[in-house]
Amino acid sequence: MNTLQEVRSDFPHLATTLPGPKAQAIIDRDQAVLSPSYTRGYPLVVARGEGAMIEDVDGNRFLDCNAGIAVVATGHCHPKVVAAIREQAGKLIHMSGTDFYYENMVELAEKLAALAPGDFSKRVYFGNSGTEAVEAALKMARYHTGRGQFVAFFGAFHGRTMGSLALTGSKSVQKKGFFPIMQGAHHVPYAYCYRCAYGETPDSCAVECVKAIEDTLFRHTLPVEEVAAIVVEPVQGEGGYVVPPQKFFDELRRLADKHGILLIFDEIQCGMGRTGKMFAAEHFGISPDIMTIAKGIASGMPLGATIARAEVMNWKPGAHASTFGGNPVCVAAALTTIELLEQELVENAAKVGAHMKGRLDELPKRFPIVGDVRGLGLMIGIEMVRDQSTKERAPELRDRLEEMCFERGVLVLGAGPNTLRICPPLVITKNQADFAVDTIEECLREMIK
């Protein structure tokens, strides 16, 4: 790597082998006391972060193209977010918004209701995480419709608590050992296949996928009158950063309206500016009846929100609540996060994302093990294959690419069976994006030698 780049604070610099001695000691302690259910892709032990950069306990510096798994939208420790947290913590840390009132909780709900897609009145429920936002959406849908069944999609990830886990269709291991989970979730194919991925027949595939719900699922196994909601990610996250065609959402909206079914958009990973618009739904011109958000909403503070049509969020007092949901410190972080997103970061995600994807789009032409590059804004997936002619998935090549990037100071993670996800903080600069792409290209050249 360029020596000049290595000494700059906004580029990676590796001072030790990985993991370094301090990191290894902490990893050893971790393995003795923490839950073995945690998954760690590589031995990174974080000490501090700033912007798009992370420093480990041994002084190694990394370019973070994970954003804490698409969470720190404003970058690590944005000074305005830090100031908002400090100011609020000095006034009020907790009083429980389920039992009492405080103004910034109202202010954030007003802001989210105004920003969320749809020219209609909305209400907002606050929890602590994405999975809690989904649980609230499920309960709300059942309460409002009086129906108990849900349609979800293969490849989806909606969380690990028992209701959201029932909707999750990503990896069977996530459900192994936990049955019986919540009853009433029925999975169908997402509007994506290799024909869609390689630009052959995306619209016809989208129509076929939705038609299969109506003509197959509803006809043979699931009475349509029992379906409360269709739950879908506008852009699949863990499923492989998959962007469906417009026709898919047009058909889902048509199907839902035809049968009185609610349409729930899970924007937990793809929302809050990640795709170059505040919400991914805006790319498709669709207004969901319920939307769930979390991750990027509060720049790393634990907060989730469920936004719904006012007439849908019509449950009674006591129907659902959360002691810590809408915590005033988290809300303060969220209000500042949204301000920064509106001022510059959504636009930066669109511009830098387009630049980054424009360069990455060239990879399949130059490297036979890259099958596809897809995404919106700063939510980009690189699909690894054994051979472009067969498009056979190559998860081991994806894992190797992830590891090689880490060894060069760039943090990326996998998504889906064979996709490398790129989801940096929305403050990433064009130069940092180029560094990340240069590093990926360097790794790919070495892999095909």
PESULPE-V78050 format. One line per field, one symbol per residue. ss: DSSP state (H for helix, E for strand, - for the rest). phi: phi as a letter, one per 30 degrees, with the letter a starting at -180 (. if undefined). burial: + if it has 16 or more other C-alpha atoms within 10 Angstrom, else -. Layout:
ss: ???
phi: ???
burial: ???
This chain:
ss: --HHHH------E-------HHHHHHHHHHHHH------------EEEEEE-EEEE----EEEE--HHHH-----E--HHHHHHHHHHH-------------HHHHHHHHHHHHH------EEEEEE--HHHHHHHHHHHHHHHH---EEEEE--------HHHHHH----HHH----------EEEE-----HHHH----HHHHHHHHHHHHHHHHHHH---HHHEEEEEE--EE-----EE--HHHHHHHHHHHHHH--EEEEE--------------HHHH-----EEEE-HHHH-----EEEEEE------------------HHHHHHHHHHHHHHHHHHHHHHHHHHHHHHHHH--HHHH---EEEEEEE--EEEEEEE-------E-HHHHHHHHHHHHH--EE-EEE---EEEE-------HHHHHHHHHHHHHHHHHH--
phi: .dddddcddcbdaccbdcdddddddddddeddbcedddcbdadccdcabaiccbbcdcidcbddcchhiicdedidheeddeddddddddcacabiddcbcbddddedddddddddejcadbbbccbcadddddedddddddddcicccbcbbdjdbbkbddddddddbdbdddceicddcedjcbcbdddaadddecidbddddddddddddddcdddcbbdddcddaccbdebddddkhccddeeededdddddddcicdcccccdccdhiecjbebdeddciccddbbcbahddbhjddabbccbeedddcddejdaabeceiedddddddddededdddadddddddddddddeddeddddcbdccdabbkbhcbbccccbdaddciddbdddedddedddedcjccbbdaidacccbbdedcecddddddddedddeddeddcd
burial: ---------+++++---+++--++-------------------+++--++++++++++++++++++++++++++++++--+--++--+-------+++-----++--++--++--+++---++++++++++++++++++++++-+-++++++++++++++-++++++++++---+-----+--+++++++++---++----++-+++++++-++--++---+-+-++++++++++++++++++++-+++++++-++----++++++++++++++++++++++-+-++++++++++++++++++++++++--++-------++-+++++++++++++++-++---+++++++++++++--+--++--++++++++++++++++++++-+--+-+++-+++-+++++++++++++++++++++++++++++--++++++-+++-++-----
